[in-house]
Amino acid sequence: MTSFSHTSKISQPVYIKFLYGYFYKKPAIIVIHLFGLYFLSRIITGTAGIPSFEFYFVIFSIIFPTLMVFIDMNKPGVKKYVYAPLQYTFTDNTILIQGNNFKTELNWSAIRKVKVMKDLLFFKTSRTNGTLFDKHLLTPDQLEFIRSKASA
């Protein structure tokens, strides 16, 4: 039986980078930015006045992503589940995640996808939830073990 443990702690700058990357891949945000660019071109060419709906929409499309990241960073539990050091124990059957006052056991079958990023692993457990792990703590063999378990 293969088993290894690491204590992972995600820093605030890495989490912010993750949120922006995750947020900008959403189709709704892409559509908002495309409309923002279109309205900006109308403002530049003079076919839309200032202030106008187009002007306010461009401002909204610039501010909205940062506002959403700010809200996500200040949700209840972020300090407890993201910034705090968490002990991860990977076994053949489960991932055991232990914090200061909680313990969670995830079966590999409950993980929908493991997204490997530059600094992080994102274990996606539902359409909207998951857990983050510092990828730099893993050896290449351990990373391959996680990939093989997640794809099984």
Secondary structure as UniProt FT lines:
FT   STRAND          3..8
FT   HELIX           12..23
FT   TURN            24..25
FT   HELIX           27..45
FT   HELIX           53..73
FT   TURN            76..77
FT   HELIX           79..83
FT   STRAND          86..91
FT   STRAND          94..98
FT   STRAND          103..107
FT   HELIX           108..110
FT   STRAND          113..116
FT   STRAND          120..124
FT   STRAND          130..134
FT   HELIX           135..137
FT   HELIX           140..151
//
